Amino acid sequence: MTVLTETRTPEFDAHFRALKWRQGEHVFISGSTSAGKTTLARRILNKRQFVIAFCIKSHDDTITKDFADFTVVDSLKDVEGWMRHVVIWPRVKKGSSGEAWFAHQRHVLSRTFDKMMTARGWTLFVDEVNYLSNPKFGGVGKQIEALHYIGRSSGLSLVTAAQRPAYVPLAILSNASHAYIARTRLASDLKRLADFGDIDQKRTGAQIAQLPGRHDFLYLPTQGDGTSTVVNTAR
């Protein structure tokens, strides 16, 4: 069981140098807007050579800044062999209707995740997973869940982020090997921690509720022995 007797706040870089994240293992990140989820994900992704991130907003300064060294393409068909770090950012012509926007997103995302079912060695960064899972918007919830199940055997990793854990699909939480959870005192969020697996829900929930700052995340090695650690993305 994950040991939660004491937490400490190491240097941001030191934590990621020590992080043992194997290809095929998944990472879950939860935190409110501006908590530092993208900053955290970007540092984790530095450990991987082949990465695809997804952008679902019409404008996203965070993606533009934190993923400035990634090649931006409209869809998977635009990814060429030399590209190792890619942002797939489906867009439509200016003035297009909202429905056209959603339809194009769903088409691009669905085709991408379908292709990933048989891919090997990639790491996918899935931000705003509740949006992407909603059939009214991204509509790719089944594919994302399936990839969490088959990723370990196919060497495919997902780094998945959400504002709140309460509404995240069970398959994502139960298959995560590493989790970073920002402060929340909502009972529905804390109750959902039971779906991470081998952790002490009551004690972990208390630690998360008592995190001192908005940029603090409690790191949990959710599948195996380990020690929880507080990571601050602003330090």
Residue pairs with C-beta under 8 A, 6 or more apart in sequence:
1 198
1 199
1 200
1 225
2 198
2 199
2 200
2 204
2 220
2 221
2 222
2 224
2 225
2 226
2 227
2 228
3 225
3 226
3 227
3 228
4 199
4 200
4 203
4 204
4 207
4 227
4 228
5 227
6 227
7 207
7 218
7 228
7 229
7 230
8 229
8 230
9 216
9 229
9 230
9 231
9 232
9 235
10 18
10 229
10 231
11 235
12 43
12 231
12 232
12 233
12 235
15 219
15 229
15 231
16 43
16 44
16 46
16 47
19 44
19 47
19 178
21 27
21 44
21 47
21 157
21 177
21 178
22 177
23 48
23 121
23 123
23 155
23 156
23 157
24 151
24 152
24 153
24 154
24 155
24 156
24 157
25 151
25 152
25 157
25 177
25 178
26 148
26 151
26 157
26 158
26 159
26 160
26 172
26 175
26 176
26 177
26 178
27 41
27 44
27 157
27 158
27 159
27 160
27 176
27 177
27 178
27 179
27 180
28 160
28 161
28 162
28 165
28 168
28 172
28 173
28 176
28 178
28 179
28 180
28 222
29 37
29 40
29 41
29 159
29 160
29 161
29 162
29 179
29 180
29 181
29 217
30 37
30 161
30 162
30 163
30 164
30 165
30 168
30 179
30 180
30 181
30 182
30 184
30 189
31 37
31 40
31 161
31 163
31 180
31 181
31 182
31 217
32 163
32 182
32 184
32 214
33 163
34 214
35 182
35 214
35 215
35 217
35 233
36 182
36 215
36 217
36 233
36 234
37 127
37 161
37 182
38 62
38 63
38 66
38 127
38 161
39 66
39 233
40 180
40 217
40 231
40 233
41 125
41 127
41 159
41 161
42 66
42 67
44 159
45 51
45 53
45 123
45 125
45 159
48 123
48 157
49 84
50 84
50 85
50 121
50 122
50 123
51 70
51 84
51 85
51 86
51 122
51 123
51 124
51 125
52 76
52 79
52 86
52 87
52 88
52 112
52 122
52 123
52 124
52 125
53 63
53 67
53 70
53 86
53 87
53 88
53 124
53 125
53 127
54 87
54 88
54 89
54 109
54 112
54 124
54 125
54 126
54 127
54 132
55 63
55 72
55 87
55 88
55 89
55 127
56 90
56 105
56 127
56 128
56 131
56 132
56 137
56 138
57 63
58 91
58 101
63 87
63 89
67 85
67 87
69 85
70 85
70 86
70 87
71 83
71 85
71 86
71 87
72 86
72 87
72 89
73 79
73 83
73 86
73 87
73 88
73 89
74 88
74 89
74 90
74 91
74 108
75 88
75 90
75 108
75 111
75 112
76 88
76 108
76 111
76 112
76 115
79 86
79 88
88 108
88 109
88 112
90 104
90 105
90 107
90 108
90 109
91 104
92 100
92 101
92 104
102 136
102 137
105 137
105 138
106 137
106 138
106 139
106 140
109 132
109 138
109 139
109 140
110 139
110 140
110 143
113 140
113 143
113 144
113 147
114 143
116 122
116 124
116 143
116 147
116 156
117 143
117 146
117 147
117 150
118 154
119 154
119 156
120 154
120 155
120 156
121 155
121 156
122 156
122 157
123 156
123 157
123 158
123 159
124 147
124 156
124 157
124 158
124 159
125 158
125 159
125 161
126 132
126 144
126 158
126 159
126 160
126 161
127 161
128 161
128 162
128 163
129 144
129 160
129 161
129 162
129 168
129 169
129 172
130 162
130 163
130 164
130 167
130 168
131 137
131 138
132 138
132 139
132 140
132 141
132 144
133 140
133 141
133 144
133 145
133 169
134 141
135 141
141 169
144 158
144 160
144 169
144 172
145 169
145 171
145 172
146 171
147 156
147 158
148 158
148 160
148 171
148 172
148 175
148 176
149 171
149 175
150 156
151 157
151 158
151 175
152 175
158 172
160 168
160 172
160 176
162 168
164 184
164 186
164 188
164 189
165 173
165 181
165 184
165 189
165 192
165 193
166 186
166 188
166 189
166 191
166 192
168 192
170 195
173 179
173 192
173 195
173 196
174 195
174 196
174 197
176 196
176 222
176 223
177 221
177 222
177 223
177 224
178 219
178 220
178 221
178 222
179 196
179 219
179 220
179 222
180 217
180 218
180 219
180 220
180 231
181 193
181 208
181 217
181 218
181 220
182 208
182 211
182 214
182 215
182 216
182 217
182 218
183 208
183 209
183 210
183 211
183 213
183 214
183 216
184 190
184 208
184 209
185 209
190 201
190 205
190 208
190 209
191 201
191 205
193 199
193 201
193 204
193 205
193 208
194 201
196 220
196 222
197 222
197 223
198 222
198 223
198 224
199 220
199 222
204 218
204 220
204 228
207 218
207 228
208 218
211 217
211 218
211 230
213 232
213 234
215 232
215 233
215 234
215 235
216 230
216 231
216 232
217 230
217 231
217 232
217 233
218 228
218 229
218 230
218 231
219 228
219 229
219 230
219 231
220 226
220 228
221 227
221 228
